[in-house]
Amino acid sequence: MLNWYNLKMIKTIVLSLAFLCAANISYAGSCAHHEAVSLIRSWQLRQARELAEEEKIDCPAVMGLLEFYSGNYSLAHSYLESGGLLSGQVNEEMFSIIENTYRVTQNFEEMETERVIIRYSGKDKIVALYLNDIMERAVKSLEERLNWQITDKLIIEIYPDRQSFMTASTLTEEHIKVSGAVGICKFNRMMIVSPRVLQFGYRWPDTAVHELVHLFVGRISANSGIPLWLNEGFATNLEEIWRKDISPLKAYEINHLAEGIQSREWVELDKMKYGMPTLDSRAEVALAFAQVKSMTRTLAEIYGWDKLASYLYKTRSTNRAFEESFGLSENEFKEIWKEELEKSGIKPLAGAADPVFSFADDPVSAVAQWVSETAVRQLSNADRLADRGRHDLAVRIYSDALRNAPGNSVILHRMGRSYAELGDYEHALESFIKAVERNPSYPPPYIHAARIYMQKRNWEAAKDMLREYIYRIPFNPEARAMLQQAALQSGDDYTARIESRIIKILNEN
């Protein structure tokens, strides 16, 4: 999710600077201070620090902001306290953000890679261990894709609970409720919430890289006004670059696009300019994400990714970068995209389900989340038969339920379990695979498919399924033990060592 709050923060920063540095500074000094703040808010921190040293800037507001955006919260807090903020001389909001961030991150530990600093606490060390390799691969791939070299270490923080994430990100409960936000790129850093906060977890590696793409886009463009729809389009298309090139359209995204073609209702580009959390509903957010992903893919197909990368640089020097780069306005391109999409013949996929972001402290059953009322009774009847060991009859009722809810992942998963109990592993595996294709956010089918692959001694397929499960639910000891076993059997010593270390961490906690 993009730093949608940035405009308000820029205003707050400038007000803070004006209040704190107003007394006894020369005109030249004032210009240097404002230039430094401009560099800070555009995430050009190396240049800001060089300017501060060259001009001998000692204004606590400037230096405090520089250290905050550099991720040095304790030093930032000290600078701003020394400048009189506590006595009410400056804007309270920015100081409150810095103070609260300092407070909620005090107990964080750090893990460093060549180009990334990962901050975490407690069990989230497990997530950090995986992000080590994922973020390094993503940085390298993005540097190649966007023709931009990272010259400093990037910061990603894993927040252990909903409240600390809201505090540091400045997102509200309503923003999270509407958008399903579990990550944000803001203040020159990436922030994600621990997957243990959500009942079904979430795809935290892709979310982390999604925010990394936003950081690249912000750095390359110097936060100079790239439209939010295109910024999100970059992120949604490149969030899986750590394991593949361009992210494919998910089943649920295809359905939203198909529904948009049928209804001819799309989210206006201007409506997105303040960020996805400001849209009206979760349904509108889902449509908007599918829309911008597809639009950016079409833009890249027509002009090429190199042209899109060069466009980012151009935004630094002109507010007409889109027209100058692509020869038409954003809304003119949107009309071309709609025509191309309608000609594509895209069709909805039965059973495709949107990701669900229900919190672990307020759980909702998988049935309530994903099964329609028309199929609930049949599902309950089949479950009762399965509980009594009547799996042959249960499979029949599950099949009937699928006629009312085609492709439903929960029904497919439970039918797959009954097939497995009957020893029909081929149909069981078929059910599990179809379940994750239609609803990648529902974790149980991954681990059940992995069990069958391990019985078949197909270690590579088992590892793939277990990793997909772990990329959603990283704290399950059984999944970790299974992955370690599959790694040992396949001669994958590196994975086996990592999993051995993680199992030890889980046992310690």
Buried (B, 14 or more C-beta within 10 A) or exposed (E): BBBBBBEEBBEBBBBBBBBBBEEEBEEEBBEBBBBBBBBBBBBBBEBBBEBBEEBEBEBBBBBBBBBBBBBBBEBBBBBBBEBBBEEEEBBEBBBBBBBBBBBBBEEBEEBEBEBBBBBBBBBBBBBBBBBBBBBBBBBBBBBEBBBBEBEEEBBBBBBBBBEBBBBBBBBEEEBBEBBBBBBBBBBBBBBBBBBBBBBBBBBBBBBBBBBBBBBBBBBBBBBBBBBBBBBBBBBBBBBBBBBEEBBEBBBBBBBBBBBBBEEEEBBEBEBBBBBBBBBEEBEBBBBBBBBBBBBBBBBBEEBEBEEBBBBBBBBBEEEEBBBEBBEEEBEEBBEBBBEBBEEEEBEBBEBBBBBBBBBBEEEEEBBEBBBEEEBBEBBBBBBEBBEEEBBEBBBBBBEBBBEBBBBBBBBBBBBBBBBBBBEBBEBBBBBBBBBBBBBBBBBBBBBBBBBBBBEEEBBEBBBBBBBBBBBBBBBBEEBBBBBBBBBBBBEBEEBBEBBBBBBEBBEEE
